Amino acid sequence: MIKHFGSVKRLKQATIEQICEVPGFGRKTAEAVAVALAQAAPAAPAVNTATGEIMEDDGGTTA
């Protein structure tokens, strides 16, 4: 699924219909995935391990 959507963020933003487009995923599975992702705790911010800076969603760093 990550290969299809490119990231967990994009997968979380996907509709059930879009998840159904992934080979091997029917409507019931797509609904279960959407529910599980909606209930998941928000991810911690990404940290650049070289600098310790917190990364923004677009890949840049915070000020």
mmCIF file as Biopython writes it, N, C-alpha, C and O atoms, coordinates in Angstrom:
data_model
#
loop_
_atom_site.group_PDB
_atom_site.id
_atom_site.type_symbol
_atom_site.label_atom_id
_atom_site.label_alt_id
_atom_site.label_comp_id
_atom_site.label_asym_id
_atom_site.label_entity_id
_atom_site.label_seq_id
_atom_site.pdbx_PDB_ins_code
_atom_site.Cartn_x
_atom_site.Cartn_y
_atom_site.Cartn_z
_atom_site.occupancy
_atom_site.B_iso_or_equiv
_atom_site.auth_seq_id
_atom_site.auth_asym_id
_atom_site.pdbx_PDB_model_num
ATOM 1   N N  . MET A ? 1  ? 0.824   -1.187 0.000  1.0 0.0 1  A 1 
ATOM 2   C CA . MET A ? 1  ? 0.000   0.000  0.000  1.0 0.0 1  A 1 
ATOM 3   C C  . MET A ? 1  ? 0.871   1.255  0.000  1.0 0.0 1  A 1 
ATOM 4   O O  . MET A ? 1  ? 0.554   2.238  -0.669 1.0 0.0 1  A 1 
ATOM 5   N N  . ILE A ? 2  ? 1.961   1.215  0.747  1.0 0.0 2  A 1 
ATOM 6   C CA . ILE A ? 2  ? 2.852   2.374  0.761  1.0 0.0 2  A 1 
ATOM 7   C C  . ILE A ? 2  ? 3.435   2.605  -0.629 1.0 0.0 2  A 1 
ATOM 8   O O  . ILE A ? 2  ? 3.589   3.745  -1.067 1.0 0.0 2  A 1 
ATOM 9   N N  . LYS A ? 3  ? 3.751   1.529  -1.309 1.0 0.0 3  A 1 
ATOM 10  C CA . LYS A ? 3  ? 4.282   1.645  -2.671 1.0 0.0 3  A 1 
ATOM 11  C C  . LYS A ? 3  ? 3.243   2.328  -3.577 1.0 0.0 3  A 1 
ATOM 12  O O  . LYS A ? 3  ? 3.595   3.159  -4.414 1.0 0.0 3  A 1 
ATOM 13  N N  . HIS A ? 4  ? 1.983   1.976  -3.404 1.0 0.0 4  A 1 
ATOM 14  C CA . HIS A ? 4  ? 0.909   2.542  -4.223 1.0 0.0 4  A 1 
ATOM 15  C C  . HIS A ? 4  ? 0.684   4.024  -3.908 1.0 0.0 4  A 1 
ATOM 16  O O  . HIS A ? 4  ? 0.553   4.835  -4.825 1.0 0.0 4  A 1 
ATOM 17  N N  . PHE A ? 5  ? 0.638   4.384  -2.619 1.0 0.0 5  A 1 
ATOM 18  C CA . PHE A ? 5  ? 0.335   5.761  -2.220 1.0 0.0 5  A 1 
ATOM 19  C C  . PHE A ? 5  ? 1.576   6.630  -2.023 1.0 0.0 5  A 1 
ATOM 20  O O  . PHE A ? 5  ? 1.484   7.856  -2.089 1.0 0.0 5  A 1 
ATOM 21  N N  . GLY A ? 6  ? 2.712   6.027  -1.788 1.0 0.0 6  A 1 
ATOM 22  C CA . GLY A ? 6  ? 3.945   6.787  -1.648 1.0 0.0 6  A 1 
ATOM 23  C C  . GLY A ? 6  ? 4.315   7.139  -0.226 1.0 0.0 6  A 1 
ATOM 24  O O  . GLY A ? 6  ? 5.491   7.367  0.059  1.0 0.0 6  A 1 
ATOM 25  N N  . SER A ? 7  ? 3.347   7.192  0.683  1.0 0.0 7  A 1 
ATOM 26  C CA . SER A ? 7  ? 3.631   7.504  2.083  1.0 0.0 7  A 1 
ATOM 27  C C  . SER A ? 7  ? 2.413   7.163  2.935  1.0 0.0 7  A 1 
ATOM 28  O O  . SER A ? 7  ? 1.304   7.013  2.423  1.0 0.0 7  A 1 
ATOM 29  N N  . VAL A ? 8  ? 2.633   7.044  4.230  1.0 0.0 8  A 1 
ATOM 30  C CA . VAL A ? 8  ? 1.527   6.795  5.154  1.0 0.0 8  A 1 
ATOM 31  C C  . VAL A ? 8  ? 0.605   8.012  5.183  1.0 0.0 8  A 1 
ATOM 32  O O  . VAL A ? 8  ? -0.613  7.871  5.290  1.0 0.0 8  A 1 
ATOM 33  N N  . LYS A ? 9  ? 1.186   9.196  5.089  1.0 0.0 9  A 1 
ATOM 34  C CA . LYS A ? 9  ? 0.382   10.425 5.093  1.0 0.0 9  A 1 
ATOM 35  C C  . LYS A ? 9  ? -0.622  10.416 3.945  1.0 0.0 9  A 1 
ATOM 36  O O  . LYS A ? 9  ? -1.796  10.734 4.135  1.0 0.0 9  A 1 
ATOM 37  N N  . ARG A ? 10 ? -0.155  10.052 2.761  1.0 0.0 10 A 1 
ATOM 38  C CA . ARG A ? 10 ? -1.058  10.013 1.604  1.0 0.0 10 A 1 
ATOM 39  C C  . ARG A ? 10 ? -2.085  8.900  1.750  1.0 0.0 10 A 1 
ATOM 40  O O  . ARG A ? 10 ? -3.233  9.057  1.336  1.0 0.0 10 A 1 
ATOM 41  N N  . LEU A ? 11 ? -1.682  7.781  2.332  1.0 0.0 11 A 1 
ATOM 42  C CA . LEU A ? 11 ? -2.625  6.693  2.571  1.0 0.0 11 A 1 
ATOM 43  C C  . LEU A ? 11 ? -3.719  7.141  3.529  1.0 0.0 11 A 1 
ATOM 44  O O  . LEU A ? 11 ? -4.892  6.833  3.318  1.0 0.0 11 A 1 
ATOM 45  N N  . LYS A ? 12 ? -3.345  7.864  4.579  1.0 0.0 12 A 1 
ATOM 46  C CA . LYS A ? 12 ? -4.336  8.368  5.535  1.0 0.0 12 A 1 
ATOM 47  C C  . LYS A ? 12 ? -5.312  9.329  4.879  1.0 0.0 12 A 1 
ATOM 48  O O  . LYS A ? 12 ? -6.467  9.417  5.296  1.0 0.0 12 A 1 
ATOM 49  N N  . GLN A ? 13 ? -4.863  10.050 3.857  1.0 0.0 13 A 1 
ATOM 50  C CA . GLN A ? 13 ? -5.712  11.017 3.159  1.0 0.0 13 A 1 
ATOM 51  C C  . GLN A ? 13 ? -6.583  10.366 2.085  1.0 0.0 13 A 1 
ATOM 52  O O  . GLN A ? 13 ? -7.500  11.001 1.565  1.0 0.0 13 A 1 
ATOM 53  N N  . ALA A ? 14 ? -6.303  9.105  1.751  1.0 0.0 14 A 1 
ATOM 54  C CA . ALA A ? 14 ? -7.011  8.421  0.678  1.0 0.0 14 A 1 
ATOM 55  C C  . ALA A ? 14 ? -8.450  8.095  1.073  1.0 0.0 14 A 1 
ATOM 56  O O  . ALA A ? 14 ? -8.748  7.839  2.240  1.0 0.0 14 A 1 
ATOM 57  N N  . THR A ? 15 ? -9.327  8.110  0.081  1.0 0.0 15 A 1 
ATOM 58  C CA . THR A ? 15 ? -10.710 7.693  0.299  1.0 0.0 15 A 1 
ATOM 59  C C  . THR A ? 15 ? -10.788 6.172  0.231  1.0 0.0 15 A 1 
ATOM 60  O O  . THR A ? 15 ? -9.852  5.513  -0.223 1.0 0.0 15 A 1 
ATOM 61  N N  . ILE A ? 16 ? -11.889 5.631  0.679  1.0 0.0 16 A 1 
ATOM 62  C CA . ILE A ? 16 ? -12.085 4.186  0.608  1.0 0.0 16 A 1 
ATOM 63  C C  . ILE A ? 16 ? -12.030 3.730  -0.849 1.0 0.0 16 A 1 
ATOM 64  O O  . ILE A ? 16 ? -11.471 2.675  -1.147 1.0 0.0 16 A 1 
ATOM 65  N N  . GLU A ? 17 ? -12.600 4.507  -1.743 1.0 0.0 17 A 1 
ATOM 66  C CA . GLU A ? 17 ? -12.578 4.168  -3.163 1.0 0.0 17 A 1 
ATOM 67  C C  . GLU A ? 17 ? -11.142 4.107  -3.690 1.0 0.0 17 A 1 
ATOM 68  O O  . GLU A ? 17 ? -10.808 3.228  -4.484 1.0 0.0 17 A 1 
ATOM 69  N N  . GLN A ? 18 ? -10.303 5.032  -3.252 1.0 0.0 18 A 1 
ATOM 70  C CA . GLN A ? 18 ? -8.905  5.036  -3.685 1.0 0.0 18 A 1 
ATOM 71  C C  . GLN A ? 18 ? -8.155  3.829  -3.124 1.0 0.0 18 A 1 
ATOM 72  O O  . GLN A ? 18 ? -7.312  3.251  -3.810 1.0 0.0 18 A 1 
ATOM 73  N N  . ILE A ? 19 ? -8.453  3.450  -1.893 1.0 0.0 19 A 1 
ATOM 74  C CA . ILE A ? 19 ? -7.816  2.271  -1.304 1.0 0.0 19 A 1 
ATOM 75  C C  . ILE A ? 19 ? -8.264  1.014  -2.047 1.0 0.0 19 A 1 
ATOM 76  O O  . ILE A ? 19 ? -7.477  0.082  -2.212 1.0 0.0 19 A 1 
ATOM 77  N N  . CYS A ? 20 ? -9.517  0.979  -2.495 1.0 0.0 20 A 1 
ATOM 78  C CA . CYS A ? 20 ? -10.025 -0.168 -3.255 1.0 0.0 20 A 1 
ATOM 79  C C  . CYS A ? 20 ? -9.281  -0.357 -4.575 1.0 0.0 20 A 1 
ATOM 80  O O  . CYS A ? 20 ? -9.283  -1.458 -5.126 1.0 0.0 20 A 1 
ATOM 81  N N  . GLU A ? 21 ? -8.648  0.691  -5.091 1.0 0.0 21 A 1 
ATOM 82  C CA . GLU A ? 21 ? -7.905  0.601  -6.345 1.0 0.0 21 A 1 
ATOM 83  C C  . GLU A ? 21 ? -6.599  -0.180 -6.200 1.0 0.0 21 A 1 
ATOM 84  O O  . GLU A ? 21 ? -6.016  -0.602 -7.198 1.0 0.0 21 A 1 
ATOM 85  N N  . VAL A ? 22 ? -6.141  -0.371 -4.971 1.0 0.0 22 A 1 
ATOM 86  C CA . VAL A ? 22 ? -4.909  -1.131 -4.738 1.0 0.0 22 A 1 
ATOM 87  C C  . VAL A ? 22 ? -5.216  -2.607 -5.018 1.0 0.0 22 A 1 
ATOM 88  O O  . VAL A ? 22 ? -6.167  -3.158 -4.464 1.0 0.0 22 A 1 
ATOM 89  N N  . PRO A ? 23 ? -4.416  -3.244 -5.874 1.0 0.0 23 A 1 
ATOM 90  C CA . PRO A ? 23 ? -4.660  -4.657 -6.185 1.0 0.0 23 A 1 
ATOM 91  C C  . PRO A ? 23 ? -4.730  -5.510 -4.921 1.0 0.0 23 A 1 
ATOM 92  O O  . PRO A ? 23 ? -3.850  -5.448 -4.063 1.0 0.0 23 A 1 
ATOM 93  N N  . GLY A ? 24 ? -5.801  -6.313 -4.821 1.0 0.0 24 A 1 
ATOM 94  C CA . GLY A ? 24 ? -5.967  -7.219 -3.689 1.0 0.0 24 A 1 
ATOM 95  C C  . GLY A ? 24 ? -6.787  -6.640 -2.543 1.0 0.0 24 A 1 
ATOM 96  O O  . GLY A ? 24 ? -7.037  -7.333 -1.557 1.0 0.0 24 A 1 
ATOM 97  N N  . PHE A ? 25 ? -7.208  -5.389 -2.655 1.0 0.0 25 A 1 
ATOM 98  C CA . PHE A ? 25 ? -7.982  -4.756 -1.589 1.0 0.0 25 A 1 
ATOM 99  C C  . PHE A ? 25 ? -9.414  -4.532 -2.047 1.0 0.0 25 A 1 
ATOM 100 O O  . PHE A ? 25 ? -9.671  -3.758 -2.969 1.0 0.0 25 A 1 
ATOM 101 N N  . GLY A ? 26 ? -10.342 -5.219 -1.391 1.0 0.0 26 A 1 
ATOM 102 C CA . GLY A ? 26 ? -11.757 -5.013 -1.654 1.0 0.0 26 A 1 
ATOM 103 C C  . GLY A ? 26 ? -12.308 -3.935 -0.731 1.0 0.0 26 A 1 
ATOM 104 O O  . GLY A ? 26 ? -11.580 -3.337 0.062  1.0 0.0 26 A 1 
ATOM 105 N N  . ARG A ? 27 ? -13.606 -3.703 -0.854 1.0 0.0 27 A 1 
ATOM 106 C CA . ARG A ? 27 ? -14.245 -2.631 -0.074 1.0 0.0 27 A 1 
ATOM 107 C C  . ARG A ? 27 ? -14.137 -2.873 1.437  1.0 0.0 27 A 1 
ATOM 108 O O  . ARG A ? 27 ? -13.808 -1.951 2.183  1.0 0.0 27 A 1 
ATOM 109 N N  . LYS A ? 28 ? -14.406 -4.084 1.892  1.0 0.0 28 A 1 
ATOM 110 C CA . LYS A ? 28 ? -14.359 -4.360 3.345  1.0 0.0 28 A 1 
ATOM 111 C C  . LYS A ? 28 ? -12.961 -4.127 3.895  1.0 0.0 28 A 1 
ATOM 112 O O  . LYS A ? 28 ? -12.806 -3.541 4.966  1.0 0.0 28 A 1 
ATOM 113 N N  . THR A ? 29 ? -11.953 -4.574 3.179  1.0 0.0 29 A 1 
ATOM 114 C CA . THR A ? 29 ? -10.573 -4.375 3.630  1.0 0.0 29 A 1 
ATOM 115 C C  . THR A ? 29 ? -10.219 -2.892 3.605  1.0 0.0 29 A 1 
ATOM 116 O O  . THR A ? 29 ? -9.576  -2.390 4.527  1.0 0.0 29 A 1 
ATOM 117 N N  . ALA A ? 30 ? -10.635 -2.195 2.561  1.0 0.0 30 A 1 
ATOM 118 C CA . ALA A ? 30 ? -10.368 -0.757 2.458  1.0 0.0 30 A 1 
ATOM 119 C C  . ALA A ? 30 ? -11.023 0.002  3.614  1.0 0.0 30 A 1 
ATOM 120 O O  . ALA A ? 30 ? -10.423 0.912  4.187  1.0 0.0 30 A 1 
ATOM 121 N N  . GLU A ? 31 ? -12.244 -0.375 3.947  1.0 0.0 31 A 1 
ATOM 122 C CA . GLU A ? 31 ? -12.931 0.260  5.077  1.0 0.0 31 A 1 
ATOM 123 C C  . GLU A ? 31 ? -12.191 -0.011 6.384  1.0 0.0 31 A 1 
ATOM 124 O O  . GLU A ? 31 ? -12.045 0.887  7.213  1.0 0.0 31 A 1 
ATOM 125 N N  . ALA A ? 32 ? -11.724 -1.245 6.570  1.0 0.0 32 A 1 
ATOM 126 C CA . ALA A ? 32 ? -10.989 -1.600 7.786  1.0 0.0 32 A 1 
ATOM 127 C C  . ALA A ? 32 ? -9.687  -0.810 7.882  1.0 0.0 32 A 1 
ATOM 128 O O  . ALA A ? 32 ? -9.317  -0.344 8.960  1.0 0.0 32 A 1 
ATOM 129 N N  . VAL A ? 33 ? -8.998  -0.661 6.760  1.0 0.0 33 A 1 
ATOM 130 C CA . VAL A ? 33 ? -7.752  0.123  6.736  1.0 0.0 33 A 1 
ATOM 131 C C  . VAL A ? 33 ? -8.048  1.575  7.098  1.0 0.0 33 A 1 
ATOM 132 O O  . VAL A ? 33 ? -7.346  2.167  7.918  1.0 0.0 33 A 1 
ATOM 133 N N  . ALA A ? 34 ? -9.079  2.147  6.491  1.0 0.0 34 A 1 
ATOM 134 C CA . ALA A ? 34 ? -9.426  3.550  6.744  1.0 0.0 34 A 1 
ATOM 135 C C  . ALA A ? 34 ? -9.779  3.767  8.219  1.0 0.0 34 A 1 
ATOM 136 O O  . ALA A ? 34 ? -9.364  4.758  8.818  1.0 0.0 34 A 1 
ATOM 137 N N  . VAL A ? 35 ? -10.534 2.852  8.792  1.0 0.0 35 A 1 
ATOM 138 C CA . VAL A ? 35 ? -10.911 2.965  10.211 1.0 0.0 35 A 1 
ATOM 139 C C  . VAL A ? 35 ? -9.667  2.856  11.094 1.0 0.0 35 A 1 
ATOM 140 O O  . VAL A ? 35 ? -9.495  3.641  12.026 1.0 0.0 35 A 1 
ATOM 141 N N  . ALA A ? 36 ? -8.810  1.893  10.805 1.0 0.0 36 A 1 
ATOM 142 C CA . ALA A ? 36 ? -7.601  1.710  11.613 1.0 0.0 36 A 1 
ATOM 143 C C  . ALA A ? 36 ? -6.700  2.935  11.552 1.0 0.0 36 A 1 
ATOM 144 O O  . ALA A ? 36 ? -6.144  3.346  12.571 1.0 0.0 36 A 1 
ATOM 145 N N  . LEU A ? 37 ? -6.551  3.517  10.375 1.0 0.0 37 A 1 
ATOM 146 C CA . LEU A ? 37 ? -5.703  4.705  10.243 1.0 0.0 37 A 1 
ATOM 147 C C  . LEU A ? 37 ? -6.324  5.921  10.919 1.0 0.0 37 A 1 
ATOM 148 O O  . LEU A ? 37 ? -5.611  6.765  11.461 1.0 0.0 37 A 1 
ATOM 149 N N  . ALA A ? 38 ? -7.634  6.010  10.888 1.0 0.0 38 A 1 
ATOM 150 C CA . ALA A ? 38 ? -8.318  7.140  11.540 1.0 0.0 38 A 1 
ATOM 151 C C  . ALA A ? 38 ? -8.172  7.064  13.060 1.0 0.0 38 A 1 
ATOM 152 O O  . ALA A ? 38 ? -8.144  8.092  13.735 1.0 0.0 38 A 1 
ATOM 153 N N  . GLN A ? 39 ? -8.081  5.850  13.594 1.0 0.0 39 A 1 
ATOM 154 C CA . GLN A ? 39 ? -7.970  5.668  15.045 1.0 0.0 39 A 1 
ATOM 155 C C  . GLN A ? 39 ? -6.531  5.706  15.532 1.0 0.0 39 A 1 
ATOM 156 O O  . GLN A ? 39 ? -6.287  5.798  16.735 1.0 0.0 39 A 1 
ATOM 157 N N  . ALA A ? 40 ? -5.580  5.635  14.614 1.0 0.0 40 A 1 
ATOM 158 C CA . ALA A ? 40 ? -4.162  5.605  14.992 1.0 0.0 40 A 1 
ATOM 159 C C  . ALA A ? 40 ? -3.750  6.944  15.604 1.0 0.0 40 A 1 
ATOM 160 O O  . ALA A ? 40 ? -4.238  8.002  15.208 1.0 0.0 40 A 1 
ATOM 161 N N  . ALA A ? 41 ? -2.859  6.874  16.559 1.0 0.0 41 A 1 
ATOM 162 C CA . ALA A ? 41 ? -2.329  8.087  17.184 1.0 0.0 41 A 1 
ATOM 163 C C  . ALA A ? 41 ? -1.543  8.874  16.153 1.0 0.0 41 A 1 
ATOM 164 O O  . ALA A ? 41 ? -0.909  8.283  15.279 1.0 0.0 41 A 1 
ATOM 165 N N  . PRO A ? 42 ? -1.570  10.189 16.237 1.0 0.0 42 A 1 
ATOM 166 C CA . PRO A ? 42 ? -0.779  10.980 15.295 1.0 0.0 42 A 1 
ATOM 167 C C  . PRO A ? 42 ? 0.707   10.654 15.430 1.0 0.0 42 A 1 
ATOM 168 O O  . PRO A ? 42 ? 1.214   10.401 16.522 1.0 0.0 42 A 1 
ATOM 169 N N  . ALA A ? 43 ? 1.372   10.669 14.307 1.0 0.0 43 A 1 
ATOM 170 C CA . ALA A ? 43 ? 2.798   10.354 14.292 1.0 0.0 43 A 1 
ATOM 171 C C  . ALA A ? 43 ? 3.601   11.474 14.941 1.0 0.0 43 A 1 
ATOM 172 O O  . ALA A ? 43 ? 3.227   12.645 14.878 1.0 0.0 43 A 1 
ATOM 173 N N  . ALA A ? 44 ? 4.684   11.101 15.551 1.0 0.0 44 A 1 
ATOM 174 C CA . ALA A ? 44 ? 5.601   12.092 16.100 1.0 0.0 44 A 1 
ATOM 175 C C  . ALA A ? 44 ? 6.260   12.835 14.937 1.0 0.0 44 A 1 
ATOM 176 O O  . ALA A ? 44 ? 6.382   12.279 13.845 1.0 0.0 44 A 1 
ATOM 177 N N  . PRO A ? 45 ? 6.675   14.049 15.147 1.0 0.0 45 A 1 
ATOM 178 C CA . PRO A ? 45 ? 7.312   14.786 14.051 1.0 0.0 45 A 1 
ATOM 179 C C  . PRO A ? 45 ? 8.614   14.115 13.629 1.0 0.0 45 A 1 
ATOM 180 O O  . PRO A ? 45 ? 9.313   13.513 14.444 1.0 0.0 45 A 1 
ATOM 181 N N  . ALA A ? 46 ? 8.922   14.228 12.352 1.0 0.0 46 A 1 
ATOM 182 C CA . ALA A ? 46 ? 10.170  13.674 11.832 1.0 0.0 46 A 1 
ATOM 183 C C  . ALA A ? 46 ? 11.328  14.534 12.317 1.0 0.0 46 A 1 
ATOM 184 O O  . ALA A ? 46 ? 11.220  15.759 12.383 1.0 0.0 46 A 1 
ATOM 185 N N  . VAL A ? 47 ? 12.425  13.889 12.653 1.0 0.0 47 A 1 
ATOM 186 C CA . VAL A ? 47 ? 13.601  14.600 13.142 1.0 0.0 47 A 1 
ATOM 187 C C  . VAL A ? 47 ? 14.783  14.274 12.241 1.0 0.0 47 A 1 
ATOM 188 O O  . VAL A ? 47 ? 15.042  13.107 11.946 1.0 0.0 47 A 1 
ATOM 189 N N  . ASN A ? 48 ? 15.493  15.296 11.808 1.0 0.0 48 A 1 
ATOM 190 C CA . ASN A ? 48 ? 16.717  15.116 11.037 1.0 0.0 48 A 1 
ATOM 191 C C  . ASN A ? 48 ? 17.764  14.614 12.019 1.0 0.0 48 A 1 
ATOM 192 O O  . ASN A ? 48 ? 18.175  15.349 12.916 1.0 0.0 48 A 1 
ATOM 193 N N  . THR A ? 49 ? 18.195  13.378 11.859 1.0 0.0 49 A 1 
ATOM 194 C CA . THR A ? 49 ? 19.122  12.793 12.831 1.0 0.0 49 A 1 
ATOM 195 C C  . THR A ? 49 ? 20.515  13.408 12.778 1.0 0.0 49 A 1 
ATOM 196 O O  . THR A ? 49 ? 21.274  13.309 13.742 1.0 0.0 49 A 1 
ATOM 197 N N  . ALA A ? 50 ? 20.855  14.039 11.665 1.0 0.0 50 A 1 
ATOM 198 C CA . ALA A ? 50 ? 22.170  14.670 11.553 1.0 0.0 50 A 1 
ATOM 199 C C  . ALA A ? 50 ? 22.230  15.991 12.318 1.0 0.0 50 A 1 
ATOM 200 O O  . ALA A ? 50 ? 23.249  16.329 12.920 1.0 0.0 50 A 1 
ATOM 201 N N  . THR A ? 51 ? 21.109  16.740 12.285 1.0 0.0 51 A 1 
ATOM 202 C CA . THR A ? 51 ? 21.111  18.072 12.903 1.0 0.0 51 A 1 
ATOM 203 C C  . THR A ? 51 ? 20.247  18.171 14.147 1.0 0.0 51 A 1 
ATOM 204 O O  . THR A ? 51 ? 20.411  19.095 14.944 1.0 0.0 51 A 1 
ATOM 205 N N  . GLY A ? 52 ? 19.318  17.217 14.324 1.0 0.0 52 A 1 
ATOM 206 C CA . GLY A ? 52 ? 18.396  17.290 15.456 1.0 0.0 52 A 1 
ATOM 207 C C  . GLY A ? 52 ? 17.213  18.201 15.206 1.0 0.0 52 A 1 
ATOM 208 O O  . GLY A ? 52 ? 16.385  18.397 16.096 1.0 0.0 52 A 1 
ATOM 209 N N  . GLU A ? 53 ? 17.117  18.766 14.000 1.0 0.0 53 A 1 
ATOM 210 C CA . GLU A ? 53 ? 16.015  19.672 13.678 1.0 0.0 53 A 1 
ATOM 211 C C  . GLU A ? 53 ? 14.735  18.885 13.420 1.0 0.0 53 A 1 
ATOM 212 O O  . GLU A ? 53 ? 14.772  17.776 12.887 1.0 0.0 53 A 1 
ATOM 213 N N  . ILE A ? 54 ? 13.608  19.469 13.803 1.0 0.0 54 A 1 
ATOM 214 C CA . ILE A ? 54 ? 12.304  18.880 13.533 1.0 0.0 54 A 1 
ATOM 215 C C  . ILE A ? 54 ? 11.913  19.263 12.109 1.0 0.0 54 A 1 
ATOM 216 O O  . ILE A ? 54 ? 11.965  20.431 11.724 1.0 0.0 54 A 1 
ATOM 217 N N  . MET A ? 55 ? 11.519  18.247 11.334 1.0 0.0 55 A 1 
ATOM 218 C CA . MET A ? 55 ? 11.166  18.466 9.934  1.0 0.0 55 A 1 
ATOM 219 C C  . MET A ? 55 ? 9.689   18.816 9.805  1.0 0.0 55 A 1 
ATOM 220 O O  . MET A ? 55 ? 8.862   18.304 10.558 1.0 0.0 55 A 1 
ATOM 221 N N  . GLU A ? 56 ? 9.354   19.684 8.856  1.0 0.0 56 A 1 
ATOM 222 C CA . GLU A ? 56 ? 7.967   20.015 8.570  1.0 0.0 56 A 1 
ATOM 223 C C  . GLU A ? 56 ? 7.407   18.973 7.615  1.0 0.0 56 A 1 
ATOM 224 O O  . GLU A ? 56 ? 8.151   18.150 7.082  1.0 0.0 56 A 1 
ATOM 225 N N  . ASP A ? 57 ? 6.083   19.006 7.395  1.0 0.0 57 A 1 
ATOM 226 C CA . ASP A ? 57 ? 5.421   18.036 6.529  1.0 0.0 57 A 1 
ATOM 227 C C  . ASP A ? 57 ? 5.936   18.065 5.104  1.0 0.0 57 A 1 
ATOM 228 O O  . ASP A ? 57 ? 5.925   17.033 4.433  1.0 0.0 57 A 1 
ATOM 229 N N  . ASP A ? 58 ? 6.389   19.221 4.617  1.0 0.0 58 A 1 
ATOM 230 C CA . ASP A ? 58 ? 6.834   19.326 3.232  1.0 0.0 58 A 1 
ATOM 231 C C  . ASP A ? 58 ? 8.298   18.932 3.060  1.0 0.0 58 A 1 
ATOM 232 O O  . ASP A ? 58 ? 8.855   19.079 1.972  1.0 0.0 58 A 1 
ATOM 233 N N  . GLY A ? 59 ? 8.923   18.435 4.122  1.0 0.0 59 A 1 
ATOM 234 C CA . GLY A ? 59 ? 10.310  18.011 4.043  1.0 0.0 59 A 1 
ATOM 235 C C  . GLY A ? 59 ? 11.308  19.085 4.466  1.0 0.0 59 A 1 
ATOM 236 O O  . GLY A ? 59 ? 12.497  18.802 4.612  1.0 0.0 59 A 1 
ATOM 237 N N  . GLY A ? 60 ? 10.835  20.309 4.663  1.0 0.0 60 A 1 
ATOM 238 C CA . GLY A ? 60 ? 11.712  21.381 5.120  1.0 0.0 60 A 1 
ATOM 239 C C  . GLY A ? 60 ? 11.887  21.324 6.620  1.0 0.0 60 A 1 
ATOM 240 O O  . GLY A ? 60 ? 11.331  20.449 7.285  1.0 0.0 60 A 1 
ATOM 241 N N  . THR A ? 61 ? 12.651  22.244 7.148  1.0 0.0 61 A 1 
ATOM 242 C CA . THR A ? 61 ? 12.827  22.264 8.604  1.0 0.0 61 A 1 
ATOM 243 C C  . THR A ? 61 ? 12.039  23.423 9.177  1.0 0.0 61 A 1 
ATOM 244 O O  . THR A ? 61 ? 11.686  24.367 8.470  1.0 0.0 61 A 1 
ATOM 245 N N  . THR A ? 62 ? 11.770  23.337 10.467 1.0 0.0 62 A 1 
ATOM 246 C CA . THR A ? 62 ? 11.079  24.432 11.134 1.0 0.0 62 A 1 
ATOM 247 C C  . THR A ? 62 ? 12.055  25.557 11.402 1.0 0.0 62 A 1 
ATOM 248 O O  . THR A ? 62 ? 13.269  25.353 11.407 1.0 0.0 62 A 1 
ATOM 249 N N  . ALA A ? 63 ? 11.525  26.731 11.622 1.0 0.0 63 A 1 
ATOM 250 C CA . ALA A ? 63 ? 12.393  27.903 11.850 1.0 0.0 63 A 1 
ATOM 251 C C  . ALA A ? 63 ? 12.975  27.924 13.235 1.0 0.0 63 A 1 
ATOM 252 O O  . ALA A ? 63 ? 13.722  28.840 13.577 1.0 0.0 63 A 1 
#
